[in-house]
Amino acid sequence: MKKLLFTLLLTLILALTGCASGGSDSNQPSNNETTTESQEQKEEQLSASIKLTKEGEEVISEDTIEFEEGESLMEVMDRNFDLTTGFGGDFIVGIDGLGSEEEADFYWNISVNGESLMVGANDYTLEENDEVHFDYQKVE
């Protein structure tokens, strides 16, 4: 009799345990859902090229960076480089240690797709395949 009660109790516990763990699995995404989300995130990633030069000649670095739609040039640069900002944080005055604080008569000139940027990096929203060129040049 004790053996029968023990067996029934054990069966009941196993059944309840199976139901409890089975219920929590339904909240977890399947592998197909996870893969789809990863693909969507990759599709949302845009890219732009960033080139840093000194006085138009010496190439300091040239990279392709990824960003999300709606991000400003400042946000993307801050994530990928060590920046020093000025004028209330709206303008880039130093990149990776090279900045106007060391040499007062130099500044970072920014052009996008061959045209001078007429706003601060904080106000420019990057677009897919933008070619951004930062040139550290002497004030004339």
C-alpha positions in Angstrom: 0.0 0.0 0.0 2.8 2.4 0.9 4.5 1.5 -2.4 1.4 2.3 -4.4 0.9 5.7 -2.6 4.6 6.5 -3.1 4.3 5.7 -6.8 1.2 7.8 -7.2 2.8 10.7 -5.3 5.9 10.5 -7.4 3.9 10.4 -10.7 1.9 13.4 -9.6 5.1 15.4 -8.8 6.6 14.5 -12.1 3.4 15.5 -14.0 3.3 18.8 -12.2 7.0 19.5 -12.7 6.6 18.7 -16.4 3.6 21.1 -16.8 5.5 23.9 -15.0 8.6 23.7 -17.1 6.5 23.2 -20.3 4.6 26.4 -19.6 7.6 28.6 -19.3 9.0 27.4 -22.6 6.1 29.0 -24.4 7.3 32.4 -23.5 10.7 31.8 -25.0 11.3 32.7 -28.7 11.9 29.7 -31.0 15.1 29.5 -32.9 13.3 30.7 -36.0 12.1 33.8 -34.2 15.6 34.6 -32.9 17.1 34.2 -36.3 14.5 36.5 -37.9 15.2 39.1 -35.2 18.9 39.0 -35.8 18.4 39.3 -39.6 16.1 42.3 -39.0 18.7 44.0 -36.8 21.4 43.4 -39.4 19.1 44.9 -42.1 18.5 48.0 -40.0 22.3 48.6 -39.6 23.5 51.2 -42.1 27.1 52.0 -43.0 29.1 55.1 -43.8 32.8 55.7 -44.4 34.8 58.0 -42.1 38.1 59.3 -43.2 40.5 61.4 -41.0 43.3 63.4 -42.6 45.7 66.1 -41.6 46.0 69.1 -43.9 44.3 67.2 -46.7 47.3 64.9 -47.3 48.3 62.7 -44.4 45.7 59.9 -43.9 45.2 59.3 -40.2 42.5 56.6 -40.5 39.9 55.4 -42.8 37.0 53.1 -41.6 33.6 52.0 -42.5 31.3 52.3 -39.5 27.8 51.0 -38.8 25.0 53.0 -37.4 21.2 52.9 -37.0 18.7 55.1 -38.9 18.3 58.5 -37.3 21.6 58.6 -35.5 23.6 61.9 -35.6 27.2 62.1 -36.8 28.1 63.1 -33.3 26.6 59.9 -31.8 28.3 57.7 -34.2 31.7 59.4 -33.9 31.4 59.4 -30.1 30.8 55.6 -30.1 33.8 54.9 -32.5 36.4 57.6 -31.5 37.7 59.4 -28.4 36.1 62.8 -28.9 36.6 66.3 -27.4 33.7 68.6 -28.0 33.3 72.3 -27.7 30.6 75.0 -28.0 28.2 73.3 -25.7 29.0 69.8 -26.9 27.7 70.5 -30.4 31.0 70.6 -32.3 33.9 68.2 -32.5 37.2 69.9 -31.6 39.3 66.8 -31.0 39.4 63.3 -32.3 41.6 60.6 -30.7 43.8 63.2 -29.0 44.3 65.4 -32.0 42.5 68.7 -31.5 42.5 72.4 -31.4 43.4 72.5 -27.8 46.9 71.5 -28.7 47.2 73.9 -31.6 44.9 76.9 -31.5 45.2 77.7 -35.2 44.0 74.2 -36.3 40.4 72.9 -36.5 38.5 69.9 -37.9 36.8 70.7 -41.2 34.0 68.2 -41.9 32.7 67.4 -45.3 30.0 64.9 -46.3 29.9 63.4 -49.8 32.3 66.1 -50.9 30.4 69.1 -49.5 31.4 71.1 -46.4 29.1 70.4 -43.5 27.3 73.7 -42.6 25.9 72.4 -39.3 27.6 70.8 -36.2 28.1 67.1 -36.1 25.3 66.9 -33.5 22.8 68.3 -36.0 23.7 66.1 -39.0 21.8 62.8 -39.3 23.9 60.2 -41.1 22.5 58.5 -44.1 23.4 55.1 -45.8 26.7 55.3 -47.7 27.6 58.8 -46.6 31.3 59.5 -47.1 32.4 61.7 -44.2 35.8 63.4 -44.3 37.3 65.1 -41.3 40.4 67.1 -42.2 42.5 68.6 -39.5 43.6 71.9 -41.1 45.2 75.2 -40.3 42.9 78.3 -40.0 43.7 80.7 -42.8 
